[in-house]
């Protein structure tokens, strides 16, 4: 398989590998209570941001030892109302078991960047890589059922809700429901 060429580019975004300096850019996003409430971990501290970026920096492809691809989502320079390029979040895919044909996708974007279609654009670009470059058969997204923004995003990009698991995950002192969305390579419409 040919190596994946980065950055991935869309009309308005660059999706690139993590850099050490991204800890400073992602900290204001991941430290927000309204962002972290639906994630597995607690809000980031500066130290946690550095630790997470170091981990994500090695996630450079499904065909690497990490079996994962984690990319920074930043706006392209020259967009209306945004000066320069701005880191607005990150997106990743990772193989979910011994199979090289099934993966999970996840995303975290700054709520302040919401309402412009950036999340759909980034997630669709990642799905295109999953299916076109890695020839995956299936990609899933799992999320806290209260995370309505992520559920709407999954639907918007063509994923189908396949399950609503009731109180299946103990997180932050309470049982929470999980939604599972899936997409097969034959389901999608190429963006």
N, C-alpha and C positions, 0 to 999 in steps of 0.2 A: 504494500500500500504506500502510495506517495504521501510524504509528510504534509500536514496541514499548514497552509500558508497564513500567517497572521500579520497584521490584524485582519479580521473579517470586517468588511465595510458594507453598510446599508446606505440608503439615501441620506440619512441624517446622523448615523452613528458609526463609531469605530469600536469594535470588540477586540481587545488586546490582552496579552498576558499581564499578570500582576507584576508590579514593581514595588520595591521597598517603600517608596514615597506614597503608595496608595493607602497605607495605613492611616495617614493623616487625612486623606480624602474620604475614606469610608467611615472613619470614626464618627463624624457627625450624623451619619445615616444609621449605623448599627447601634449607636448609643441611645437612640430614641426609644422610649417606652412603647410608642405606638407601632414601631417596626419590630422590636424584639419580642413583643407579647406573643406572636404566633410562631416564633423560631424556637429551636430546641435550647439554645443557650440564653444566658442573661445578657442585658445590654453591655456593649463593649466598653472597656476601659482603654486607655492608651496602650497599656501593656498587652491586653488581649488583642487589640487591633494589630499590633506588630506580630504577635504569635500567629494569628489567623492568616495574615498576608504571607508570612513565611511558609505556612502549610500550602496555601493556594498557589504560590509561585511554582511549585513543583508539579502542579496539575496541568500538564501541557498537551495531553492527548489521550484518547481511549486506548491507543496502541502503545502507551508508555507504561512504566512500572506502576504509576499511580492509578491507571485505568480510569482517569477522569480528565475533564477539560474545564478549567475555571477561568473566566475572562471578565475583565473590567469593561463596563459599559460607559463610554464617554461620548458626549455630543461632538460632532464635527465642528471645526472652526468655521465661522461665517454664517451660523444660523441666526435668524431674526430673534431678537430679544435675549440672546445669550452671547456674552462676550467671551471669545476664545473657546477652547474646548473644556468641557466640565465633566468630571466624573459624576455619574448619576446612579451608580450601583454596580452590581455584578450578576453574572448568570453562569450556570454550570451544568454539565451533564456528567454522569458517572455510571459505569457498568454496575448492575445490581446483583449479579451472581456470577457463577462460573461461565455463563454464556457471554459471548461477545456480540450478541444480537439484541440484547435488551438493556435499556438504560433508564435512569431517572433524570429529570430536569428540575432545576430549581432557580429561583430568581429573587433578588432583593433590589428594589429601586427606591430612590428617595421619593417620598410622597409629594415633596415640593415639585417634582418633575412630572407628576401625574396629570392625566387629562390630555396629553399630547400624542399618545400612541407610541411613545418610546419603548415601553415594556413589551408591547406586541411586536414591535420591530426587532427588538433584541431577541426575544424568545423564538420568533419565527426564524431568524438567522441561525440560531442554535439548532433548531429542529432541522433546518436545511442541511446543516453540517452532519447531524446525526444520521439522517437518511441518505444524503447524497455522497458524503465523504466516507462515513463509517459503515454504510449499508446496513444500518440497524433495521430490525423487524418491528420493534415496539419501543415506545418511550412513554413513561408514566410521569405524572406529577402528583405528589401527595401533600396535603396541607391540612392545617387545622380548619375545621368546618366553619369556624367563626370568621375566617379570613376571606370575606366576601370579595375583596378586590382581586385576590389571586384566583379565586374560583371563576370570576368573570373573565379574567385574562385567559385562563385555560380554555374556557368555552370560546372566547373571541378568536383564538388562534387555531381553532378547529379540533381541540381535544374533546373527548366525550367523557362525561361523568359515568364511571363504571361502578362506583361503590360509595356508600356512606356508612362508615363503620362507627357504631355507637360506643362512646366511652371506651375506646380501645387503647388510648395512650395517656399515661400518667405524666403530666408536664406541669412544672411550677406549682405543685401542691394541689392539683385537681385533675380529674379525669376529663379528657377532651375527645371530641369526635374527630374522625379523619375522613376527608374526601379524597377519593382516588380518581384521577382523570387519566385516560390513555389515548394513545394515537398509534395506529399501525402505519407502516410505510404506504399501504394502499389507501389509507384514509385521507391523506393530506392533499392539499392543493398547493403547488409550488408558488411561493410569493414572488 
